[in-house]
C-alpha cells in the first residue's frame, strides 16, 4: 500500500526569511475558516519572520504578522519561492 503524500511543504519547514505561496490548507472546517480569515488562502504569498525550529512561528501574510503554533503551520501547505 502506498503512503499518501501531501503537496509542498508545511509552513513549519520554511526557514526564517523564506517566502512561499500557499497551495492548500490541510485541516478541518474550523481550522480552515480561521486561517482563511487571517489571510491564509491558496495563492497568497507568505514570508517567514521567525522560525527557531521549535515553538511557534511568526509569519507575515497580507502585511500582517501572525503567530502560529507548529501544528497549525504544518497544516498550511506551500510551495517555496526563490
NORNORKA-V23006 format. One record per backbone hydrogen bond with DSSP energy under -1.0 kcal/mol. NH is the residue of the N-H (numbers start at 1). CO is the residue of the C=O. Records with the same first field share a line. If there is no record, write none. Layout:
NH=CO / CO
This chain:
9=78
11=73 / 76
13=10
14=11
17=48
18=15
20=46
21=79
22=44
23=77
24=77
26=75
27=25
32=28
33=29
34=30
35=31
36=32
37=33
39=36
40=35
41=39
43=22
44=41
46=20
47=60
48=18
49=58
50=58
57=68
58=50
59=66
60=47
61=64
64=61
66=59
68=57
73=69
74=70
75=71
77=24
78=9
79=21
81=19
